[in-house]
Each structure stands twice: as C-alpha cells, then as structure tokens.
Amino acid sequence: MFLQVQNLTKKFNHKTVVKNINLSIKKGDLVAFLGPNGAGKSTTINMLIGIIQPTEGRISLNGFTPQEKVYRQKIGVVFQESILDDDLTVRQNLMIRRGLYPHLSRNLDYWIEKFALQKIIDQKYRTLSGGQKRRVDIVRALLHEPEVLFLDEPTTGLDIQTRELIWQVLNELRREMNLTIILTTHYLEEAEEADFVYVIDHGEIIASDSVENLKCKYAQNRLTMKVRSKNVQLPGKYQYQWDGNKISISVSTSDCLEILSQLSDQIVSFDYRQGNMDDIFLNLTGREVE
Ligand SMILES: Nc1ncnc2c1ncn2[C@@H]1O[C@H](COP(=O)(O)OP(=O)(O)OP(=O)(O)O)[C@@H](O)[C@H]1O
C-alpha cells in the first residue's frame, strides 16, 4: 500500500484524541476523513504530515517515515490557516517557495494559469478574498510537485464557484500527476467525491469504505408512495413498510422506476430520496455532522 498507517494513537496529557487508527491508502486515490468538530481529523493529519509526534503507531509512505526528508518532499499541505506572508505579493510568496526546489518540471506560469491567478499575481496576499487566498495556498502546497496533497478542510467558507474551480483543477491534477489527495471535511458533498471515506468520531474510525458501499449499508435510497387503497398488489421481492396509506421501500433507482410503472394507476403521490452522507453519519452515530 502507498500510505500505510498502523495503530496510530495520540494522547494530549491524559486525553486520547486519536485512538488506534489504521489506514491503507492507494496511490492516486482521493480519500476523505469525515467527522464533526473535534473528532480528531486535524490531529490525525498533523501526525501524517510529521508536525505532531504520535504517542503510538507507525506511518509509512512508500517505506519512508514522516521524520525523513524524502517523506516531507513527497507531501504538500494546505492548512486550515494560511501560512503565507501577508505583506508579500502572491508572486513573491510563490517564488520564495519555488526557490527551495531547483529541479521541477512545472514552472510558476503553469500553476498561475491552472488556478487562474493571473489577475491577482502582483497583489499583496493580505488584500485577497478568502477564495483567492485558498487558491494561492493550494498552489504553494503543489509547487514542489508532491505525490500526496493533504487538505485540512479545504473549502470551508468558500463560495460554490471557487469550490468548483478548486475541485476541477484538483481532479485534472489527479489524472495528470496521479496525485493522491487526503482531505478532512465536514462537507458531505466533498466526501461524496472521494474514492474512499474514513468516518471519524471521538478519535476513532467508525466506518471505512467506498462511498457506494457506505451508502448501500447506511444510506439506502428510499421510495415513499401514497396509494389509493390498502389492497394494492405489490411486487413480491421487496420489504414494505406501511404507515396508513403510505408505503416506503429501500430500492435502487432502476427498481424504483419499475415499481412506479407497475403501480402507476394506484399511486396518488410519491417521493424518491437518494441516500446521502448525512444519512451515513446519522445511522452510524445517531447524530448529525455538526
Ligand atoms: N495541542 C492540543 N492539546 C490538547 N488538546 C488538543 C490539542 N490539539 C487538539 N486537541 C483536542 O483534540 C481533539 C481533536 O481535535 P482536532 O482538531 O483533531 O479535531 P478535528 O476533527 O480536526 O476538528 P475540527 O473539524 O474542528 O478541526 C479536540 O478535543 C481538541 O480540543
């Protein structure tokens, strides 16, 4: 496995905030850590990027540990809070960073164009909007062409257009560079895009699977129909729940269409709701993601 984490634990004083976490991450995957505030996502990321020492456990990226320089060169990090210099322009900030890495295949112009920074490149960092800052932060993290990009809540507070631009470019980079992306989020839509999701609550992984399998287990699509009479003839292969004249069933979209067409003259009204990440979290913990 590309990034392998075994029994990762972090205690602050006597409080365990990350408990025995195991991760197996494939190269090129987009992996999401989904969980509410205080679940331990940032602490986990901080151990993976080597700025916090685990209390216990092992981390290996292609055989390298976070203490090794090679490991640090293979990763790029976008923190929740920016680490760029407010008083320098975007170009100055990025040039300083790029100067640390003499042998790179992509020049600064490549990144300026990719993240549409042309209009703001000579503006001081402090004068940028939240979305513009975030695009520059991501470029800073990618300049040295890492193999893994860590994003700690990458699009919190950003407008939908900026979010879309960021994800469009990151998806291009996944194809071009086989970039692995690991992100923390409470944004359910962001986790929906992931190849693999670790649901974290109170420092523990409470589920880990593809979005498809998580949905299948914890967030099934549901068809609810109001029918004319309780004597309606229903296809035999489903489990129906009755509530007065209302019937509800967990079904796939294609089965839903079949049922609706079979019963079309019996149905007064219906509602079909796709299972989503909210349902997954709710079913696993009994709570909403805050
Ligand atoms: N340096 C520290 N010392 C003591 N406790 C800490 C420290 N850093 C984090 N914690 C605690 O660890 C727990 C997990 O915090 P963490 O920031 O990892 O959660 P999170 O899932 O990233 O939350 P958020 O989504 O709000 O960023 C919290 O209870 C937090 O107060």
The ligand as a Tripos MOL2 file, in Angstrom:
@<TRIPOS>MOLECULE
LIG
   31    33     1     0     0
SMALL
NO_CHARGES

@<TRIPOS>ATOM
      1 N1         -2.4170   20.5710   21.3090 N.pl3     1 LIG1
      2 C1         -3.5120   20.0790   21.8910 C.ar      1 LIG1
      3 N2         -3.5800   19.9280   23.2210 N.ar      1 LIG1
      4 C2         -4.6790   19.4290   23.8340 C.ar      1 LIG1
      5 N3         -5.7910   19.0200   23.1590 N.ar      1 LIG1
      6 C3         -5.7940   19.1380   21.8220 C.ar      1 LIG1
      7 C4         -4.6680   19.6820   21.1100 C.ar      1 LIG1
      8 N4         -4.9520   19.6760   19.7840 N.ar      1 LIG1
      9 C5         -6.2160   19.1560   19.6720 C.ar      1 LIG1
     10 N5         -6.7100   18.8450   20.8920 N.ar      1 LIG1
     11 C6         -8.0310   18.2520   21.1580 C.3       1 LIG1
     12 O1         -8.1440   17.0730   20.3840 O.3       1 LIG1
     13 C7         -9.4820   16.8730   19.9340 C.3       1 LIG1
     14 C8         -9.4700   16.6730   18.4250 C.3       1 LIG1
     15 O2         -9.1560   17.9220   17.7810 O.3       1 LIG1
     16 P1         -8.9270   18.0400   16.2020 P.3       1 LIG1
     17 O3         -8.5620   19.4600   15.9310 O.co2     1 LIG1
     18 O4         -8.0030   16.9770   15.7660 O.co2     1 LIG1
     19 O5        -10.3810   17.7170   15.6680 O.3       1 LIG1
     20 P2        -10.9820   17.9540   14.2280 P.3       1 LIG1
     21 O6        -11.7500   16.7140   13.9130 O.co2     1 LIG1
     22 O7         -9.9290   18.3390   13.2770 O.co2     1 LIG1
     23 O8        -11.9630   19.1610   14.4710 O.3       1 LIG1
     24 P3        -12.2840   20.4270   13.5230 P.3       1 LIG1
     25 O9        -13.1820   19.8760   12.4590 O.co2     1 LIG1
     26 O10       -12.9850   21.3430   14.4580 O.co2     1 LIG1
     27 O11       -10.9870   20.9630   13.0190 O.co2     1 LIG1
     28 C9        -10.2620   18.0950   20.3970 C.3       1 LIG1
     29 O12       -10.9610   17.7420   21.5760 O.3       1 LIG1
     30 C10        -9.1900   19.1150   20.6930 C.3       1 LIG1
     31 O13        -9.6030   20.0030   21.7070 O.3       1 LIG1
@<TRIPOS>BOND
     1     1     2 1
     2     2     3 ar
     3     2     7 ar
     4     3     4 ar
     5     4     5 ar
     6     5     6 ar
     7     6     7 ar
     8     6    10 ar
     9     7     8 ar
    10     8     9 ar
    11     9    10 ar
    12    10    11 1
    13    11    12 1
    14    11    30 1
    15    12    13 1
    16    13    14 1
    17    13    28 1
    18    14    15 1
    19    15    16 1
    20    16    17 2
    21    16    18 1
    22    16    19 1
    23    19    20 1
    24    20    21 2
    25    20    22 1
    26    20    23 1
    27    23    24 1
    28    24    25 2
    29    24    26 1
    30    24    27 1
    31    28    29 1
    32    28    30 1
    33    30    31 1
@<TRIPOS>SUBSTRUCTURE
     1 LIG1         1 GROUP 0 **** ****
